[in-house]
Amino acid sequence: MADNIILIGFMAVGKGRTARALAAATGRFAVDTDDLIESMVKMKIRKIFARHGEDHFRALEQRAADWLERQVSATIVSTGGGFFMVNNLHRLGRVIYLHSSLEGILAAIRSHPNGEKKIAKRPLLQDIDRARLLYDQRLPLYRAACDTEINVEGREIAEVATEIAALIA
């Protein structure tokens, strides 16, 4: 297993912000799988979903995971909400699930000055009822896939990063 830290969790839970804060606290690099995918295909995530569908996107996630396994170590990896389904997740590193209720995630987004834009850029948050169903389906899967679960609801990113840094020290 690589010595990476893999942050998983539902969309918009704060994986990317936590990865950047954790990288700053530990001196490690931070990589975002959605950014990797956008770079690989030179297309935004929402356009990939619109043009090619979710199955194609999931195949791109696996491609990114395979690249990470071969090329990346000692890195904080923030992932998309469904990335935990890749077949080599645990070979990538220690998997930490960032948990919040769906209501907590939506409240955090809405309290952001650009909250509506943040919701608009996430294809799977366009229909809240569908998002709730997806959240309910994924919750036990996230918990089964992780090595460690951290509740992030209502917490500052710096506090969460400090907790993770202590775990990996």
C-alpha positions in Angstrom: 0.0 0.0 0.0 1.2 3.5 -0.9 1.7 6.1 1.9 -1.0 8.4 0.4 -4.0 9.7 2.3 -7.2 9.2 0.3 -10.1 11.4 1.3 -13.5 10.0 0.4 -17.0 11.1 1.1 -20.1 12.5 -0.4 -19.9 15.4 -2.9 -19.3 18.8 -1.4 -18.4 17.5 2.0 -15.1 19.4 1.9 -12.6 16.8 0.6 -10.7 19.3 -1.6 -10.5 22.0 1.1 -9.4 19.5 3.7 -6.8 18.1 1.4 -5.3 21.5 0.8 -5.3 22.3 4.5 -3.8 18.9 5.3 -1.1 19.4 2.7 -0.2 22.8 4.1 0.0 21.2 7.6 2.1 18.2 6.7 4.2 19.5 3.8 2.7 16.8 1.5 1.3 17.6 -2.0 -2.4 17.5 -2.6 -4.0 16.1 -5.7 -7.7 16.1 -6.7 -9.0 13.3 -8.8 -11.6 15.4 -10.5 -8.9 17.8 -11.5 -6.8 14.9 -12.8 -9.8 13.7 -14.9 -10.5 17.1 -16.3 -6.8 17.4 -17.3 -6.8 13.9 -18.9 -9.8 14.6 -21.1 -9.6 18.4 -21.3 -13.3 18.6 -20.3 -15.1 19.8 -17.2 -16.8 17.1 -15.1 -20.3 18.4 -15.8 -19.7 18.2 -19.5 -18.3 14.7 -19.2 -21.6 13.7 -17.5 -23.7 15.5 -20.0 -22.0 14.2 -23.1 -20.9 10.7 -22.1 -22.8 9.8 -19.0 -21.9 8.5 -15.5 -20.6 5.1 -16.6 -18.0 6.8 -18.8 -17.0 9.1 -15.9 -16.6 6.1 -13.6 -14.2 4.5 -16.1 -12.2 7.8 -16.1 -12.1 7.6 -12.3 -10.6 4.1 -12.6 -8.1 5.4 -15.1 -7.1 8.1 -12.6 -6.8 5.6 -9.8 -4.6 3.4 -11.8 -2.3 6.3 -12.6 -2.2 7.3 -8.9 -1.3 3.8 -7.9 1.7 3.8 -10.3 2.9 7.4 -10.0 2.0 9.0 -6.6 3.2 8.6 -3.1 3.2 10.6 0.1 0.3 12.7 -1.2 -3.1 13.8 0.0 -5.7 12.7 -2.6 -9.1 14.3 -2.6 -11.6 12.3 -4.6 -15.0 12.7 -6.2 -18.0 11.4 -4.4 -18.1 8.1 -6.3 -14.3 7.5 -6.5 -14.4 5.1 -3.5 -15.8 2.5 -6.0 -12.5 2.1 -7.9 -11.1 -1.4 -7.7 -7.7 -0.5 -6.2 -8.7 2.0 -3.6 -6.8 0.5 -0.7 -3.6 0.1 -2.8 -3.6 3.9 -3.2 -3.2 4.5 0.6 -5.0 5.0 3.8 -8.7 5.8 3.2 -10.3 8.4 5.4 -14.1 9.0 5.1 -15.2 12.6 5.8 -18.7 12.3 7.1 -21.5 14.8 7.3 -25.3 14.5 7.0 -26.7 15.6 3.6 -28.5 18.4 5.4 -25.1 19.5 6.9 -23.5 19.4 3.4 -26.3 21.4 1.8 -26.3 24.0 4.7 -22.6 24.5 4.3 -22.9 25.0 0.6 -25.8 27.4 0.9 -23.9 29.5 3.5 -21.1 30.0 1.0 -21.3 33.3 -0.9 -21.3 31.3 -4.2 -23.4 28.5 -2.9 -25.8 28.3 -5.8 -22.9 28.2 -8.3 -21.4 25.4 -6.2 -24.6 23.4 -6.4 -24.9 24.1 -10.2 -21.5 22.7 -10.9 -22.3 19.3 -9.4 -24.5 17.3 -11.7 -25.7 14.9 -9.0 -26.9 17.7 -6.8 -29.3 19.1 -9.3 -32.2 16.9 -8.0 -32.1 17.0 -4.1 -34.4 13.9 -3.9 -32.1 12.0 -6.1 -29.1 13.3 -4.1 -30.7 12.1 -0.9 -31.3 8.6 -2.3 -27.7 8.5 -3.5 -26.4 9.7 -0.1 -28.5 7.0 1.6 -27.2 4.3 -0.7 -23.5 5.4 -0.4 -23.4 6.0 3.4 -22.8 2.3 4.3 -20.5 1.9 1.4 -18.3 4.8 2.5 -18.1 3.3 5.9 -17.2 -0.1 4.6 -14.6 1.3 2.3 -12.7 3.5 4.8 -9.9 2.8 7.3 -11.0 5.8 9.4 -14.2 7.9 9.6 -14.1 11.5 10.7 -17.2 13.6 11.3 -16.8 17.0 9.7 -20.2 18.4 10.1 -20.1 21.9 11.6 -16.4 21.8 12.0 -13.7 24.1 10.6 -11.5 22.7 7.9 -8.4 23.5 9.8 -9.7 21.5 12.8 -10.4 18.5 10.6 -6.9 18.8 9.0 -5.3 18.9 12.4 -7.1 15.7 13.5 -6.1 13.9 10.3 -2.5 15.1 10.7 -2.4 13.7 14.2 -3.7 10.4 12.9 -1.0 10.0 10.2 1.9 11.4 12.3 
